[in-house]
Amino acid sequence: MLQYKEYGKENRDVIILLHGGGLSWWNYREVAERIQNEFRVIIPMLDGHAESDRDFTTIESNAAEIISFIDAELGGSVLLIGGLSLGGQVLLELLSQRKDICRFAMIESALVIPSKVTHSLIKPAFGSCYGLIRQKWFSELQFRSLRMKSELFNDYYRDTCRITKQNLIAFLQENSMYSMKESLVKCTAAIHVYVGEKENKAMRRSARKMQEKLPGSTIHVLPNMYHGEFSINHADRYVNELRAIIKQR
């Protein structure tokens, strides 16, 4: 059964936000708090992450599970879905499996250029250093490299300690090999693609590739931002963008 955090009132338009790999619902906590009086906000826990009751298998499987939840609980479609990194890949998969799953989509920093080299390195790298994740000093180093605001460290440390080695390797490997499906060209949602100006080359190329593939999509290059900073560190800007997109309806 899909586990999730919920904000707002049941009779409002629904927004679903899909957190990044290795993170959890708190990725979008500040965003949800700012819009809870206007919308019903649902933040699912991705498979294999803290508070989820399912192991991670594939991005496709996780997307199918979320679609089943939307069908059963939310009438088959929602107003807007946002997703960061791994969550952005799950969002792309939602759009490819159900062309009208949402009216608007905000895809932030999603990788769509598979890397066999990265995939081959994940198991040996994390197989050998997984035990260090529970060491606070190591977790602090990792946290600093992610450039998240310091007040999120306790959430980050608690929840990364709850991810099993099997799940960590599984979702990192899937993340490294994901590519867009042909069925995406049939998608009816208005899609907005976001990438930080200071993200790596593969991520910036991925954003351009999404814009080329997705009909009518808009690309937004975020000045001076690194991976994930938009939704995590700049909730006010993210919310302003979200509201502006929805006003287009």
C-alpha positions as CSV (number, residue, x, y, z in Angstrom):
1,M,0.0,0.0,0.0
2,L,1.3,3.4,-1.0
3,Q,2.5,5.4,2.0
4,Y,2.3,9.2,1.8
5,K,2.1,12.5,3.7
6,E,-0.8,14.8,3.2
7,Y,-1.5,18.5,3.6
8,G,-4.6,20.6,2.9
9,K,-8.3,19.8,2.6
10,E,-9.8,16.8,0.8
11,N,-12.2,18.9,-1.4
12,R,-9.4,20.9,-3.1
13,D,-7.6,20.3,-6.4
14,V,-4.8,17.7,-5.9
15,I,-1.1,18.3,-6.2
16,I,1.3,15.3,-6.0
17,L,5.0,15.8,-5.3
18,L,7.6,13.0,-5.8
19,H,10.8,13.4,-3.8
20,G,14.3,12.7,-4.9
21,G,16.3,9.5,-4.5
22,G,17.7,9.0,-0.9
23,L,15.4,11.7,0.4
24,S,11.8,11.5,1.6
25,W,8.6,13.6,2.0
26,W,10.5,16.5,3.8
27,N,12.1,17.3,0.4
28,Y,8.8,19.1,-0.3
29,R,7.7,20.0,3.3
30,E,8.2,23.8,2.9
31,V,6.5,23.8,-0.5
32,A,3.5,21.8,0.9
33,E,3.2,24.1,4.0
34,R,3.0,27.2,1.7
35,I,0.2,25.9,-0.5
36,Q,-1.9,23.7,1.9
37,N,-4.6,26.4,2.2
38,E,-5.1,26.3,-1.6
39,F,-4.6,22.7,-2.6
40,R,-4.7,19.1,-1.3
41,V,-1.0,18.1,-1.4
42,I,0.1,14.5,-1.4
43,I,3.7,13.4,-1.1
44,P,4.2,9.7,-1.6
45,M,7.2,7.8,-0.2
46,L,9.0,6.3,-3.2
47,D,9.6,2.5,-3.0
48,G,12.7,1.5,-1.0
49,H,12.8,4.7,1.0
50,A,12.1,5.5,4.6
51,E,8.5,4.9,5.6
52,S,7.7,3.0,2.4
53,D,6.6,-0.6,2.9
54,R,7.8,-1.8,-0.5
55,D,11.3,-2.6,-1.8
56,F,12.4,-0.6,-4.8
57,T,12.3,-2.7,-8.0
58,T,11.9,-0.4,-11.1
59,I,10.8,3.1,-11.9
60,E,8.1,1.6,-14.1
61,S,6.7,-0.4,-11.2
62,N,6.8,2.5,-8.8
63,A,4.9,4.6,-11.4
64,A,2.3,1.9,-11.9
65,E,1.7,1.8,-8.1
66,I,1.1,5.5,-8.0
67,I,-1.3,5.4,-10.9
68,S,-3.3,2.7,-9.1
69,F,-3.4,4.9,-6.1
70,I,-4.6,7.9,-8.2
71,D,-7.3,5.7,-9.8
72,A,-8.5,4.3,-6.4
73,E,-8.3,7.5,-4.3
74,L,-8.2,10.5,-6.6
75,G,-10.6,9.9,-9.5
76,G,-7.9,8.9,-12.1
77,S,-6.1,12.2,-12.6
78,V,-4.9,15.2,-10.6
79,L,-4.2,18.9,-11.3
80,L,-0.4,18.9,-11.1
81,I,2.5,16.5,-10.4
82,G,6.0,17.6,-9.5
83,G,9.1,15.4,-9.2
84,L,12.8,15.9,-8.4
85,S,15.6,13.7,-9.8
86,L,14.4,10.1,-9.2
87,G,11.0,11.5,-8.5
88,G,11.2,13.4,-11.9
89,Q,12.0,10.1,-13.6
90,V,8.9,8.5,-11.9
91,L,6.9,11.4,-13.1
92,L,8.1,10.9,-16.7
93,E,7.0,7.3,-16.4
94,L,3.6,8.3,-15.0
95,L,3.1,10.5,-18.1
96,S,4.2,7.8,-20.4
97,Q,1.9,5.2,-18.9
98,R,-1.1,7.5,-18.6
99,K,-1.1,10.5,-21.0
100,D,-3.7,12.5,-19.0
101,I,-2.6,11.6,-15.4
102,C,-2.3,15.4,-14.7
103,R,-2.9,18.7,-16.3
104,F,0.5,20.2,-15.4
105,A,3.9,18.6,-14.7
106,M,7.0,20.1,-13.1
107,I,10.0,18.0,-13.8
108,E,13.1,19.0,-11.9
109,S,16.6,17.7,-12.6
110,A,15.7,14.4,-14.1
111,L,18.3,12.3,-15.9
112,V,17.2,10.7,-19.2
113,I,20.6,9.9,-20.7
114,P,21.6,6.3,-19.6
115,S,25.2,5.8,-18.4
116,K,26.5,2.2,-18.4
117,V,29.7,3.4,-16.8
118,T,27.8,4.9,-13.8
119,H,25.6,1.8,-13.5
120,S,28.6,-0.5,-13.4
121,L,30.3,1.5,-10.6
122,I,27.3,1.8,-8.3
123,K,27.3,-1.8,-6.8
124,P,31.1,-1.9,-6.0
125,A,31.1,1.7,-4.7
126,F,28.1,1.5,-2.4
127,G,28.6,-2.2,-1.6
128,S,31.9,-1.2,0.1
129,C,30.9,2.1,1.7
130,Y,27.3,1.4,2.7
131,G,28.3,0.8,6.4
132,L,29.6,4.4,6.5
133,I,26.2,5.8,5.9
134,R,25.3,5.3,9.6
135,Q,28.4,7.2,10.7
136,K,27.3,10.8,11.3
137,W,30.6,12.3,10.1
138,F,30.3,10.5,6.7
139,S,26.6,11.5,6.5
140,E,27.5,15.1,7.1
141,L,30.0,15.0,4.3
142,Q,27.4,13.5,1.9
143,F,24.9,16.1,3.1
144,R,27.2,19.0,2.5
145,S,27.9,17.8,-1.1
146,L,24.1,17.9,-1.8
147,R,24.0,21.6,-0.8
148,M,20.7,21.3,1.2
149,K,19.9,23.8,3.9
150,S,21.5,22.8,7.2
151,E,18.2,22.4,9.1
152,L,17.3,19.4,7.0
153,F,20.3,17.3,8.2
154,N,18.5,15.5,11.0
155,D,15.8,14.4,8.5
156,Y,18.4,13.4,6.0
157,Y,20.5,11.4,8.5
158,R,17.5,9.6,10.0
159,D,16.0,8.5,6.7
160,T,19.2,7.6,4.9
161,C,20.0,5.2,7.8
162,R,16.7,3.5,7.1
163,I,17.4,2.7,3.5
164,T,18.8,-0.9,3.0
165,K,21.9,-1.5,0.9
166,Q,19.7,-3.5,-1.6
167,N,17.3,-0.6,-2.1
168,L,20.0,2.0,-2.3
169,I,21.8,0.1,-5.0
170,A,18.5,-0.7,-6.8
171,F,17.3,2.9,-7.1
172,L,20.7,4.3,-7.9
173,Q,21.1,1.8,-10.7
174,E,17.7,2.5,-12.1
175,N,18.3,6.2,-11.9
176,S,21.5,5.8,-14.0
177,M,19.9,3.9,-16.8
178,Y,16.4,5.5,-17.2
179,S,15.4,6.7,-20.7
180,M,12.2,8.3,-22.0
181,K,9.5,6.1,-23.5
182,E,8.1,6.7,-27.0
183,S,4.6,7.0,-25.6
184,L,5.5,10.3,-24.0
185,V,4.7,12.1,-27.3
186,K,1.0,11.4,-26.6
187,C,1.1,13.2,-23.3
188,T,-1.6,15.9,-22.9
189,A,-0.1,17.6,-19.8
190,A,1.5,21.1,-20.0
191,I,5.1,20.1,-19.0
192,H,7.7,22.4,-17.4
193,V,11.3,21.1,-17.2
194,Y,13.7,22.7,-14.7
195,V,17.5,22.3,-14.5
196,G,20.1,24.2,-12.4
197,E,22.6,26.3,-14.4
198,K,25.4,24.7,-12.3
199,E,24.3,21.1,-12.7
200,N,26.5,18.6,-14.5
201,K,26.6,18.3,-18.3
202,A,24.5,15.1,-18.5
203,M,21.7,16.8,-16.5
204,R,21.7,19.9,-18.7
205,R,21.6,17.7,-21.8
206,S,18.8,15.7,-20.3
207,A,16.7,18.8,-19.9
208,R,17.2,19.8,-23.5
209,K,16.4,16.2,-24.6
210,M,13.1,16.3,-22.7
211,Q,12.2,19.6,-24.3
212,E,12.8,18.2,-27.7
213,K,10.8,15.0,-27.0
214,L,7.8,16.4,-25.1
215,P,5.3,18.3,-27.2
216,G,4.8,21.9,-26.1
217,S,7.1,21.6,-23.1
218,T,9.0,24.6,-21.6
219,I,12.5,24.5,-20.3
220,H,13.7,26.6,-17.4
221,V,17.4,27.0,-16.6
222,L,17.7,28.1,-13.0
223,P,20.5,30.6,-12.6
224,N,23.3,29.7,-10.1
225,M,21.5,26.6,-8.9
226,Y,22.9,23.1,-8.4
227,H,21.0,19.8,-8.4
228,G,17.8,19.8,-6.4
229,E,18.2,23.3,-5.0
230,F,15.0,24.7,-6.5
231,S,12.4,22.7,-4.6
232,I,14.5,22.0,-1.5
233,N,16.2,25.4,-0.8
234,H,14.0,27.9,-2.6
235,A,10.4,26.9,-1.6
236,D,9.1,30.4,-2.2
237,R,10.3,30.6,-5.7
238,Y,9.1,27.0,-6.4
239,V,5.6,27.9,-5.1
240,N,5.5,31.1,-7.1
241,E,6.3,29.1,-10.3
242,L,3.7,26.4,-9.4
243,R,1.0,29.1,-8.9
244,A,1.9,30.8,-12.2
245,I,1.7,27.5,-14.1
246,I,-1.7,26.7,-12.6
247,K,-3.1,30.1,-13.5
248,Q,-2.7,29.2,-17.2
249,R,-5.6,26.8,-17.0
